[in-house]
Amino acid sequence: MASSSKEKEKEDDVMVINVWKENMDHEIEEITQIVREFNFVAFDTEFPDFDLTTDDEFDPDSIELLIKSGLDLELFKTRGIPLCGSIGEKLLASGVFNNKRNCLVSFQGSSDMGYLIKLFTQQDLPQTYQEFMILVARYFPYSIDVKLLSNVFMQGNTKGLDIVSNSLRLKRKGGISHQGGSDSYLTYIVFLKLLEENRDEIKNSHYNTLYGLTDT
């Protein structure tokens, strides 16, 4: 998700690059070239919630939250990447997803995975848990959910990303809350901290398990 109208935002050693339709191909190629150098890749998506009680297309309060977090709706109208285009196919070809070379790190990642699965397949999500998990295993075959780890190793802490990171005395960089680049970075450093402190206790069963969807 683009966090503001700036093309690049740098804070200390962290750089967030905003990706629009005009630089999408270049940035995906950059990702393709470097992804093999890393064992872990953190990801985050930002999209408005849906109000199922009123059957609204989106929840106005959620849109307001994203605007306060730096979302420029007018900019997205002119420079945003069409989700019905080739973006899903190009992301799959990048080498980030659909392989076991690198571990995909998320924070309560079931919604993020659902969003990306819909992008990859250009179809509605499955109606059953079993069908959904088959697609999760296909596109995210090696993953770890940081919220699950915080629940296990931080005395049942099931709070949001900012509260968890503050508890670990970790600093957000590259933007503010609900911006995709900054949230991805914060998710990654929370994961590294938990991995450092609990390396011997983190089991294979903690991988490929989504918080709130599968048993720990």
ABEGO torsion letter per residue (X at the ends): XBABABABBBBEABBBBBBBAAAAAAAAAAAAAAAAABABBBBBBBBBBBBAAAGBABBAAAAAAAAAAGBBAAAAAAABBBAABAAAAAAAAAGABGBAABBBBBBGAAAAAAAAAAAAAGBBBBABAAAAAAAAAAABABBBBAAAAAAAAAGGBABBAAAAAAAAGBBBBGEBBGBAAAAAAAAAAAAAAAAAAAAAABBAAABGBBBGABBX
